[in-house]
Amino acid sequence: MQLTPALNIIAGPALLIVLILIDYTRKYITDTFQLSIFFKLSVFVLTSMTMNFLYHLFEGLPGPGMYWFFQIIIMLQYFVQILVYYYMFLFINYNVFKNPQRAKFLAKTAWFIAAVYALILVLNLKWRFYYILTPDHAVIPGRLYIIRFLFSYSPILFVLYDCVVSFQSFKKSQLFLLLSFISFPCIGSSLDMIFHSGSLMLWPSLSGSLLYAYFFIIRSDSKLDSLTGLGNRYSFNEFISKLSNSHPGLLSRKKTKSRRFRRRLQESYSIVMIDMDHFKEINDTLGHLEGDNALRDMAAVIKGSIRQSDFAARYGGDEFVLAAKAEYDMTKLMDRIQKALDELNKKNRRPYKLEISYGCDVYTTNSDQSIEEFLKHIDSLMYKYKNERRRSTDRGHA
């Protein structure tokens, strides 16, 4: 392929990735680990694109030194392209499980496999079993060229395995992310094989995947509380909006006359409102920085106690809200939270103890009770619980 068509195909995706990286460096993102993976992935894509462009830029130039120049260019492109595929898998895996330790282990595994692949590329310089670089700098597949497909596309098998094993953990937005990350590069690679264009069709596909992933990051981060990392009031409003308008287009209280039909579309959720006791005293006596530490500690306890399918958000100030499907025993969840708080308090890391009050009940969608009425209800239960504990404490001191 001539330089001009190659430049036209590569320049647009490369510029898009550069603009994404520039915007990335100017933003504050709550989930820094997620963004670290995305940043490395973007750099790998940009590096691989640059190697591919250099190949087309100097293609056909004579001279013995150019042979080794092209060998280095091809080896770097092949190696970095492997890292692109591995970090795509890593990005998807982290967004599904939100487990940094799991992601770090997978990253180490990916780099080990990449090191093995790099060794194969070096050995190929002598035995030329993988690919052959002709004197006019054309790349001819060797007898073991299948190695490239094994190393490049094996992450797709791991992604599909994760999908099957953890399908219940997927949210709708994550599913779109997964499909775009798999389908776009596969389409680009298929076009490259059909039209024998090297990797040129792959770059627009990968840049499209990265753009969607970046929008996914920004959109996800806009729903997080920057202090605690839990959902913020925006995500909570989105959640209750979903409960208030479940099955849109199918059901309206005013339009639906059949109570049997309404019951068939109902879903029940256990919802808990949590309030941190004595939080104002912590702020007033120890300062707002220590108050922030208390909120972070409380959020860490909640994160360590809930399942990924559960909803958790900072409702406002020192209040948090949790929600799960009604068949899940919310009493056990609150017992786990209380036990975690007791263990945290025993460590005496802070000059205060974390204590909570909470109200809990089951909300049924499409019932006669609105979600706003229900929230007032559990809020009153929470303050009733708080007042009972306060009176009990006062009697104990009397």
Secondary structure, DSSP 8 states (H G I E B T S, - for coil): --HHHHHHHHHHHHHHHHHHHHHHHHS--S-HHHHHHHHHHHHHHHHHHHHHHHHHHHTT--SHHHHHHHHHHHHHHHHHHHHHHHHHHHHHHHHHH--HHHHHHHHHHHHHHHHHHHHHHHHHHHH-SSEEE-TT--EEE-TTTHHHHHHHHHHHHHHHHHHHHTGGG--HHHHHHHHHHHHHHHHHHHHHHHHT-TTTTHHHHHHHHHHHHHHHHHHHHTTB-TTTSSB-HHHHHHHHHHHHTSSTTT--TTT---HHHHHHT--EEEEEEEEETTHHHHHHHH-HHHHHHHHHHHHHHHHHHS-TTSEEEEEETTEEEEEEETTS-HHHHHHHHHHHHHHHHHTT-SSS---EEEEEEEEETTSSS-HHHHHHHHHHHHHHHHHHHHHHHHHHH-
